Amino acid sequence: MELGHVVELMRSAVATILTVASPVLFVAMGVGLIISIIQATTSIQDQTLTFVPKIVAILGVLAALFGWMMTRLTTFTTILIERIPDLAR
């Protein structure tokens, strides 16, 4: 296995991970920012106030995008398994 193949494989894996995880992370960051602004303006400093909306938003994004996420991961895994004989040389 050549170094170029390993680098290309790792680049593809990182790109797939970032593509699949980014919607969930952006929603969690956005909800956290909005809740933080609300907490700062109202002076409510309850920790559970940030936790519950983030969990609900993350579960909503996962429910909405689960099919797309699984398609991306399945495609990457299939390509990886098909390349095993080439990588073993």
Backbone as XML, in Angstrom:
<?xml version="1.0"?>
<chain id="A" units="angstrom">
  <residue number="1" name="MET">
    <atom name="N" x="0.850" y="-1.164" z="0.000"/>
    <atom name="CA" x="0.000" y="0.000" z="0.000"/>
    <atom name="C" x="0.902" y="1.235" z="0.000"/>
  </residue>
  <residue number="2" name="GLU">
    <atom name="N" x="0.628" y="2.125" z="-0.901"/>
    <atom name="CA" x="1.445" y="3.324" z="-1.041"/>
    <atom name="C" x="0.922" y="4.435" z="-0.139"/>
  </residue>
  <residue number="3" name="LEU">
    <atom name="N" x="1.787" y="5.381" z="0.125"/>
    <atom name="CA" x="1.439" y="6.499" z="0.983"/>
    <atom name="C" x="0.313" y="7.338" z="0.375"/>
  </residue>
  <residue number="4" name="GLY">
    <atom name="N" x="0.322" y="7.470" z="-0.931"/>
    <atom name="CA" x="-0.718" y="8.246" z="-1.609"/>
    <atom name="C" x="-2.109" y="7.659" z="-1.411"/>
  </residue>
  <residue number="5" name="HIS">
    <atom name="N" x="-2.197" y="6.329" z="-1.422"/>
    <atom name="CA" x="-3.491" y="5.682" z="-1.193"/>
    <atom name="C" x="-3.983" y="5.928" z="0.228"/>
  </residue>
  <residue number="6" name="VAL">
    <atom name="N" x="-3.074" y="5.862" z="1.181"/>
    <atom name="CA" x="-3.451" y="6.076" z="2.581"/>
    <atom name="C" x="-3.920" y="7.511" z="2.797"/>
  </residue>
  <residue number="7" name="VAL">
    <atom name="N" x="-3.190" y="8.453" z="2.207"/>
    <atom name="CA" x="-3.564" y="9.861" z="2.354"/>
    <atom name="C" x="-4.917" y="10.122" z="1.716"/>
  </residue>
  <residue number="8" name="GLU">
    <atom name="N" x="-5.150" y="9.562" z="0.546"/>
    <atom name="CA" x="-6.431" y="9.758" z="-0.128"/>
    <atom name="C" x="-7.568" y="9.110" z="0.658"/>
  </residue>
  <residue number="9" name="LEU">
    <atom name="N" x="-7.320" y="7.937" z="1.223"/>
    <atom name="CA" x="-8.330" y="7.251" z="2.021"/>
    <atom name="C" x="-8.669" y="8.043" z="3.276"/>
  </residue>
  <residue number="10" name="MET">
    <atom name="N" x="-7.663" y="8.566" z="3.953"/>
    <atom name="CA" x="-7.905" y="9.349" z="5.167"/>
    <atom name="C" x="-8.593" y="10.672" z="4.837"/>
  </residue>
  <residue number="11" name="ARG">
    <atom name="N" x="-8.229" y="11.294" z="3.724"/>
    <atom name="CA" x="-8.893" y="12.534" z="3.314"/>
    <atom name="C" x="-10.366" y="12.301" z="3.044"/>
  </residue>
  <residue number="12" name="SER">
    <atom name="N" x="-10.661" y="11.197" z="2.377"/>
    <atom name="CA" x="-12.045" y="10.849" z="2.081"/>
    <atom name="C" x="-12.830" y="10.539" z="3.354"/>
  </residue>
  <residue number="13" name="ALA">
    <atom name="N" x="-12.189" y="9.863" z="4.303"/>
    <atom name="CA" x="-12.858" y="9.535" z="5.562"/>
    <atom name="C" x="-13.162" y="10.800" z="6.365"/>
  </residue>
  <residue number="14" name="VAL">
    <atom name="N" x="-12.200" y="11.704" z="6.447"/>
    <atom name="CA" x="-12.415" y="12.954" z="7.196"/>
    <atom name="C" x="-13.487" y="13.802" z="6.518"/>
  </residue>
  <residue number="15" name="ALA">
    <atom name="N" x="-13.475" y="13.865" z="5.194"/>
    <atom name="CA" x="-14.493" y="14.634" z="4.476"/>
    <atom name="C" x="-15.884" y="14.057" z="4.715"/>
  </residue>
  <residue number="16" name="THR">
    <atom name="N" x="-15.995" y="12.737" z="4.724"/>
    <atom name="CA" x="-17.289" y="12.101" z="4.976"/>
    <atom name="C" x="-17.761" y="12.380" z="6.398"/>
  </residue>
  <residue number="17" name="ILE">
    <atom name="N" x="-16.862" y="12.278" z="7.364"/>
    <atom name="CA" x="-17.228" y="12.534" z="8.760"/>
    <atom name="C" x="-17.692" y="13.979" z="8.933"/>
  </residue>
  <residue number="18" name="LEU">
    <atom name="N" x="-16.957" y="14.924" z="8.364"/>
    <atom name="CA" x="-17.346" y="16.327" z="8.494"/>
    <atom name="C" x="-18.667" y="16.616" z="7.793"/>
  </residue>
  <residue number="19" name="THR">
    <atom name="N" x="-18.883" y="15.997" z="6.653"/>
    <atom name="CA" x="-20.132" y="16.209" z="5.924"/>
    <atom name="C" x="-21.330" y="15.672" z="6.698"/>
  </residue>
  <residue number="20" name="VAL">
    <atom name="N" x="-21.177" y="14.520" z="7.315"/>
    <atom name="CA" x="-22.286" y="13.896" z="8.038"/>
    <atom name="C" x="-22.544" y="14.585" z="9.379"/>
  </residue>
  <residue number="21" name="ALA">
    <atom name="N" x="-21.489" y="15.001" z="10.065"/>
    <atom name="CA" x="-21.647" y="15.566" z="11.407"/>
    <atom name="C" x="-21.962" y="17.055" z="11.408"/>
  </residue>
  <residue number="22" name="SER">
    <atom name="N" x="-21.636" y="17.772" z="10.350"/>
    <atom name="CA" x="-21.771" y="19.228" z="10.374"/>
    <atom name="C" x="-23.200" y="19.744" z="10.568"/>
  </residue>
  <residue number="23" name="PRO">
    <atom name="N" x="-24.239" y="19.156" z="9.975"/>
    <atom name="CA" x="-25.579" y="19.695" z="10.230"/>
    <atom name="C" x="-25.972" y="19.641" z="11.710"/>
  </residue>
  <residue number="24" name="VAL">
    <atom name="N" x="-25.647" y="18.537" z="12.365"/>
    <atom name="CA" x="-25.984" y="18.393" z="13.776"/>
    <atom name="C" x="-25.198" y="19.399" z="14.611"/>
  </residue>
  <residue number="25" name="LEU">
    <atom name="N" x="-23.918" y="19.558" z="14.317"/>
    <atom name="CA" x="-23.090" y="20.485" z="15.078"/>
    <atom name="C" x="-23.525" y="21.932" z="14.875"/>
  </residue>
  <residue number="26" name="PHE">
    <atom name="N" x="-23.870" y="22.301" z="13.653"/>
    <atom name="CA" x="-24.296" y="23.674" z="13.398"/>
    <atom name="C" x="-25.621" y="23.990" z="14.088"/>
  </residue>
  <residue number="27" name="VAL">
    <atom name="N" x="-26.545" y="23.035" z="14.083"/>
    <atom name="CA" x="-27.820" y="23.259" z="14.769"/>
    <atom name="C" x="-27.605" y="23.386" z="16.274"/>
  </residue>
  <residue number="28" name="ALA">
    <atom name="N" x="-26.778" y="22.513" z="16.844"/>
    <atom name="CA" x="-26.500" y="22.593" z="18.283"/>
    <atom name="C" x="-25.827" y="23.919" z="18.632"/>
  </residue>
  <residue number="29" name="MET">
    <atom name="N" x="-24.905" y="24.377" z="17.789"/>
    <atom name="CA" x="-24.235" y="25.642" z="18.036"/>
    <atom name="C" x="-25.209" y="26.816" z="17.918"/>
  </residue>
  <residue number="30" name="GLY">
    <atom name="N" x="-26.069" y="26.776" z="16.924"/>
    <atom name="CA" x="-27.053" y="27.848" z="16.743"/>
    <atom name="C" x="-28.047" y="27.924" z="17.887"/>
  </residue>
  <residue number="31" name="VAL">
    <atom name="N" x="-28.568" y="26.779" z="18.293"/>
    <atom name="CA" x="-29.510" y="26.755" z="19.419"/>
    <atom name="C" x="-28.822" y="27.213" z="20.699"/>
  </residue>
  <residue number="32" name="GLY">
    <atom name="N" x="-27.600" y="26.779" z="20.921"/>
    <atom name="CA" x="-26.854" y="27.211" z="22.105"/>
    <atom name="C" x="-26.620" y="28.707" z="22.109"/>
  </residue>
  <residue number="33" name="LEU">
    <atom name="N" x="-26.314" y="29.286" z="20.944"/>
    <atom name="CA" x="-26.103" y="30.721" z="20.850"/>
    <atom name="C" x="-27.387" y="31.489" z="21.134"/>
  </residue>
  <residue number="34" name="ILE">
    <atom name="N" x="-28.476" y="31.034" z="20.574"/>
    <atom name="CA" x="-29.765" y="31.708" z="20.796"/>
    <atom name="C" x="-30.156" y="31.640" z="22.273"/>
  </residue>
  <residue number="35" name="ILE">
    <atom name="N" x="-30.020" y="30.472" z="22.884"/>
    <atom name="CA" x="-30.358" y="30.328" z="24.296"/>
    <atom name="C" x="-29.432" y="31.180" z="25.160"/>
  </residue>
  <residue number="36" name="SER">
    <atom name="N" x="-28.157" y="31.267" z="24.807"/>
    <atom name="CA" x="-27.214" y="32.097" z="25.562"/>
    <atom name="C" x="-27.594" y="33.572" z="25.485"/>
  </residue>
  <residue number="37" name="ILE">
    <atom name="N" x="-28.021" y="34.028" z="24.324"/>
    <atom name="CA" x="-28.458" y="35.415" z="24.178"/>
    <atom name="C" x="-29.704" y="35.665" z="25.020"/>
  </residue>
  <residue number="38" name="ILE">
    <atom name="N" x="-30.631" y="34.722" z="24.992"/>
    <atom name="CA" x="-31.841" y="34.868" z="25.812"/>
    <atom name="C" x="-31.489" y="34.889" z="27.295"/>
  </residue>
  <residue number="39" name="GLN">
    <atom name="N" x="-30.577" y="34.014" z="27.717"/>
    <atom name="CA" x="-30.168" y="33.993" z="29.113"/>
    <atom name="C" x="-29.476" y="35.294" z="29.519"/>
  </residue>
  <residue number="40" name="ALA">
    <atom name="N" x="-28.669" y="35.847" z="28.634"/>
    <atom name="CA" x="-27.962" y="37.085" z="28.960"/>
    <atom name="C" x="-28.923" y="38.265" z="29.084"/>
  </residue>
  <residue number="41" name="THR">
    <atom name="N" x="-29.942" y="38.290" z="28.244"/>
    <atom name="CA" x="-30.875" y="39.416" z="28.305"/>
    <atom name="C" x="-31.859" y="39.294" z="29.462"/>
  </residue>
  <residue number="42" name="THR">
    <atom name="N" x="-32.200" y="38.085" z="29.854"/>
    <atom name="CA" x="-33.174" y="37.915" z="30.936"/>
    <atom name="C" x="-32.526" y="37.616" z="32.275"/>
  </residue>
  <residue number="43" name="SER">
    <atom name="N" x="-31.221" y="37.439" z="32.323"/>
    <atom name="CA" x="-30.471" y="37.120" z="33.548"/>
    <atom name="C" x="-30.923" y="35.818" z="34.196"/>
  </residue>
  <residue number="44" name="ILE">
    <atom name="N" x="-31.408" y="34.883" z="33.387"/>
    <atom name="CA" x="-31.756" y="33.547" z="33.875"/>
    <atom name="C" x="-30.546" y="32.659" z="33.630"/>
  </residue>
  <residue number="45" name="GLN">
    <atom name="N" x="-29.983" y="32.100" z="34.672"/>
    <atom name="CA" x="-28.764" y="31.308" z="34.529"/>
    <atom name="C" x="-28.994" y="29.839" z="34.893"/>
  </residue>
  <residue number="46" name="ASP">
    <atom name="N" x="-30.072" y="29.273" z="34.441"/>
    <atom name="CA" x="-30.374" y="27.871" z="34.710"/>
    <atom name="C" x="-29.687" y="27.007" z="33.649"/>
  </residue>
  <residue number="47" name="GLN">
    <atom name="N" x="-28.907" y="26.012" z="34.075"/>
    <atom name="CA" x="-28.158" y="25.173" z="33.137"/>
    <atom name="C" x="-29.064" y="24.257" z="32.323"/>
  </residue>
  <residue number="48" name="THR">
    <atom name="N" x="-30.179" y="23.829" z="32.882"/>
    <atom name="CA" x="-31.063" y="22.937" z="32.129"/>
    <atom name="C" x="-31.763" y="23.672" z="30.997"/>
  </residue>
  <residue number="49" name="LEU">
    <atom name="N" x="-31.797" y="24.982" z="31.063"/>
    <atom name="CA" x="-32.426" y="25.758" z="30.001"/>
    <atom name="C" x="-31.682" y="25.598" z="28.679"/>
  </residue>
  <residue number="50" name="THR">
    <atom name="N" x="-30.376" y="25.398" z="28.709"/>
    <atom name="CA" x="-29.627" y="25.196" z="27.470"/>
    <atom name="C" x="-29.633" y="23.735" z="27.034"/>
  </residue>
  <residue number="51" name="PHE">
    <atom name="N" x="-29.716" y="22.830" z="27.983"/>
    <atom name="CA" x="-29.598" y="21.409" z="27.671"/>
    <atom name="C" x="-30.815" y="20.873" z="26.923"/>
  </residue>
  <residue number="52" name="VAL">
    <atom name="N" x="-31.993" y="21.149" z="27.395"/>
    <atom name="CA" x="-33.208" y="20.566" z="26.825"/>
    <atom name="C" x="-33.459" y="21.035" z="25.388"/>
  </residue>
  <residue number="53" name="PRO">
    <atom name="N" x="-33.390" y="22.338" z="25.073"/>
    <atom name="CA" x="-33.605" y="22.728" z="23.665"/>
    <atom name="C" x="-32.551" y="22.169" z="22.710"/>
  </residue>
  <residue number="54" name="LYS">
    <atom name="N" x="-31.309" y="22.063" z="23.170"/>
    <atom name="CA" x="-30.276" y="21.481" z="22.307"/>
    <atom name="C" x="-30.585" y="20.029" z="21.990"/>
  </residue>
  <residue number="55" name="ILE">
    <atom name="N" x="-30.971" y="19.263" z="22.998"/>
    <atom name="CA" x="-31.298" y="17.847" z="22.775"/>
    <atom name="C" x="-32.477" y="17.710" z="21.814"/>
  </residue>
  <residue number="56" name="VAL">
    <atom name="N" x="-33.503" y="18.531" z="22.001"/>
    <atom name="CA" x="-34.670" y="18.467" z="21.118"/>
    <atom name="C" x="-34.280" y="18.833" z="19.689"/>
  </residue>
  <residue number="57" name="ALA">
    <atom name="N" x="-33.467" y="19.879" z="19.525"/>
    <atom name="CA" x="-33.043" y="20.288" z="18.181"/>
    <atom name="C" x="-32.169" y="19.228" z="17.527"/>
  </residue>
  <residue number="58" name="ILE">
    <atom name="N" x="-31.248" y="18.645" z="18.290"/>
    <atom name="CA" x="-30.375" y="17.600" z="17.740"/>
    <atom name="C" x="-31.186" y="16.377" z="17.332"/>
  </residue>
  <residue number="59" name="LEU">
    <atom name="N" x="-32.126" y="15.966" z="18.155"/>
    <atom name="CA" x="-32.969" y="14.826" z="17.798"/>
    <atom name="C" x="-33.807" y="15.124" z="16.557"/>
  </residue>
  <residue number="60" name="GLY">
    <atom name="N" x="-34.276" y="16.360" z="16.431"/>
    <atom name="CA" x="-35.033" y="16.747" z="15.237"/>
    <atom name="C" x="-34.193" y="16.685" z="13.971"/>
  </residue>
  <residue number="61" name="VAL">
    <atom name="N" x="-32.969" y="17.177" z="14.055"/>
    <atom name="CA" x="-32.069" y="17.135" z="12.891"/>
    <atom name="C" x="-31.719" y="15.693" z="12.552"/>
  </residue>
  <residue number="62" name="LEU">
    <atom name="N" x="-31.447" y="14.891" z="13.566"/>
    <atom name="CA" x="-31.143" y="13.477" z="13.307"/>
    <atom name="C" x="-32.324" y="12.759" z="12.668"/>
  </residue>
  <residue number="63" name="ALA">
    <atom name="N" x="-33.528" y="13.057" z="13.134"/>
    <atom name="CA" x="-34.717" y="12.422" z="12.551"/>
    <atom name="C" x="-34.925" y="12.869" z="11.108"/>
  </residue>
  <residue number="64" name="ALA">
    <atom name="N" x="-34.666" y="14.146" z="10.836"/>
    <atom name="CA" x="-34.892" y="14.668" z="9.485"/>
    <atom name="C" x="-33.823" y="14.205" z="8.497"/>
  </residue>
  <residue number="65" name="LEU">
    <atom name="N" x="-32.581" y="14.072" z="8.946"/>
    <atom name="CA" x="-31.478" y="13.784" z="8.035"/>
    <atom name="C" x="-30.912" y="12.376" z="8.167"/>
  </residue>
  <residue number="66" name="PHE">
    <atom name="N" x="-31.581" y="11.512" z="8.915"/>
    <atom name="CA" x="-31.038" y="10.175" z="9.151"/>
    <atom name="C" x="-30.848" y="9.388" z="7.854"/>
  </residue>
  <residue number="67" name="GLY">
    <atom name="N" x="-31.801" y="9.459" z="6.955"/>
    <atom name="CA" x="-31.693" y="8.730" z="5.678"/>
    <atom name="C" x="-30.505" y="9.195" z="4.855"/>
  </residue>
  <residue number="68" name="TRP">
    <atom name="N" x="-30.326" y="10.507" z="4.774"/>
    <atom name="CA" x="-29.195" y="11.063" z="4.036"/>
    <atom name="C" x="-27.869" y="10.673" z="4.675"/>
  </residue>
  <residue number="69" name="MET">
    <atom name="N" x="-27.809" y="10.749" z="5.998"/>
    <atom name="CA" x="-26.578" y="10.384" z="6.706"/>
    <atom name="C" x="-26.229" y="8.917" z="6.475"/>
  </residue>
  <residue number="70" name="MET">
    <atom name="N" x="-27.199" y="8.049" z="6.566"/>
    <atom name="CA" x="-26.937" y="6.626" z="6.379"/>
    <atom name="C" x="-26.556" y="6.327" z="4.938"/>
  </residue>
  <residue number="71" name="THR">
    <atom name="N" x="-27.131" y="7.030" z="3.980"/>
    <atom name="CA" x="-26.753" y="6.844" z="2.582"/>
    <atom name="C" x="-25.303" y="7.223" z="2.358"/>
  </residue>
  <residue number="72" name="ARG">
    <atom name="N" x="-24.882" y="8.372" z="2.923"/>
    <atom name="CA" x="-23.478" y="8.801" z="2.781"/>
    <atom name="C" x="-22.524" y="7.807" z="3.421"/>
  </residue>
  <residue number="73" name="LEU">
    <atom name="N" x="-22.849" y="7.357" z="4.637"/>
    <atom name="CA" x="-21.971" y="6.414" z="5.336"/>
    <atom name="C" x="-21.944" y="5.052" z="4.653"/>
  </residue>
  <residue number="74" name="THR">
    <atom name="N" x="-23.088" y="4.601" z="4.152"/>
    <atom name="CA" x="-23.147" y="3.319" z="3.451"/>
    <atom name="C" x="-22.351" y="3.375" z="2.148"/>
  </residue>
  <residue number="75" name="THR">
    <atom name="N" x="-22.462" y="4.477" z="1.427"/>
    <atom name="CA" x="-21.705" y="4.641" z="0.189"/>
    <atom name="C" x="-20.205" y="4.624" z="0.464"/>
  </residue>
  <residue number="76" name="PHE">
    <atom name="N" x="-19.777" y="5.354" z="1.500"/>
    <atom name="CA" x="-18.357" y="5.377" z="1.840"/>
    <atom name="C" x="-17.875" y="3.991" z="2.247"/>
  </residue>
  <residue number="77" name="THR">
    <atom name="N" x="-18.663" y="3.288" z="3.056"/>
    <atom name="CA" x="-18.271" y="1.951" z="3.501"/>
    <atom name="C" x="-18.203" y="0.976" z="2.332"/>
  </residue>
  <residue number="78" name="THR">
    <atom name="N" x="-19.147" y="1.062" z="1.420"/>
    <atom name="CA" x="-19.139" y="0.193" z="0.242"/>
    <atom name="C" x="-17.901" y="0.436" z="-0.613"/>
  </residue>
  <residue number="79" name="ILE">
    <atom name="N" x="-17.578" y="1.706" z="-0.839"/>
    <atom name="CA" x="-16.383" y="2.031" z="-1.614"/>
    <atom name="C" x="-15.135" y="1.522" z="-0.905"/>
  </residue>
  <residue number="80" name="LEU">
    <atom name="N" x="-15.088" y="1.679" z="0.400"/>
    <atom name="CA" x="-13.939" y="1.217" z="1.180"/>
    <atom name="C" x="-13.789" y="-0.302" z="1.094"/>
  </residue>
  <residue number="81" name="ILE">
    <atom name="N" x="-14.874" y="-1.027" z="1.219"/>
    <atom name="CA" x="-14.819" y="-2.493" z="1.149"/>
    <atom name="C" x="-14.420" y="-2.949" z="-0.251"/>
  </residue>
  <residue number="82" name="GLU">
    <atom name="N" x="-14.919" y="-2.262" z="-1.282"/>
    <atom name="CA" x="-14.543" y="-2.620" z="-2.650"/>
    <atom name="C" x="-13.068" y="-2.363" z="-2.925"/>
  </residue>
  <residue number="83" name="ARG">
    <atom name="N" x="-12.451" y="-1.429" z="-2.201"/>
    <atom name="CA" x="-11.041" y="-1.094" z="-2.423"/>
    <atom name="C" x="-10.089" y="-1.948" z="-1.591"/>
  </residue>
  <residue number="84" name="ILE">
    <atom name="N" x="-10.577" y="-2.828" z="-0.753"/>
    <atom name="CA" x="-9.702" y="-3.647" z="0.086"/>
    <atom name="C" x="-8.689" y="-4.448" z="-0.738"/>
  </residue>
  <residue number="85" name="PRO">
    <atom name="N" x="-9.088" y="-5.120" z="-1.828"/>
    <atom name="CA" x="-8.074" y="-5.855" z="-2.595"/>
    <atom name="C" x="-6.975" y="-4.939" z="-3.157"/>
  </residue>
  <residue number="86" name="ASP">
    <atom name="N" x="-7.332" y="-3.731" z="-3.576"/>
    <atom name="CA" x="-6.328" y="-2.803" z="-4.084"/>
    <atom name="C" x="-5.401" y="-2.321" z="-2.976"/>
  </residue>
  <residue number="87" name="LEU">
    <atom name="N" x="-5.942" y="-2.153" z="-1.783"/>
    <atom name="CA" x="-5.146" y="-1.658" z="-0.670"/>
    <atom name="C" x="-4.227" y="-2.726" z="-0.103"/>
  </residue>
  <residue number="88" name="ALA">
    <atom name="N" x="-4.562" y="-4.005" z="-0.312"/>
    <atom name="CA" x="-3.749" y="-5.093" z="0.236"/>
    <atom name="C" x="-2.484" y="-5.332" z="-0.579"/>
  </residue>
  <residue number="89" name="ARG">
    <atom name="N" x="-2.401" y="-4.810" z="-1.760"/>
    <atom name="CA" x="-1.225" y="-5.032" z="-2.622"/>
    <atom name="C" x="-0.053" y="-4.236" z="-2.169"/>
  </residue>
</chain>
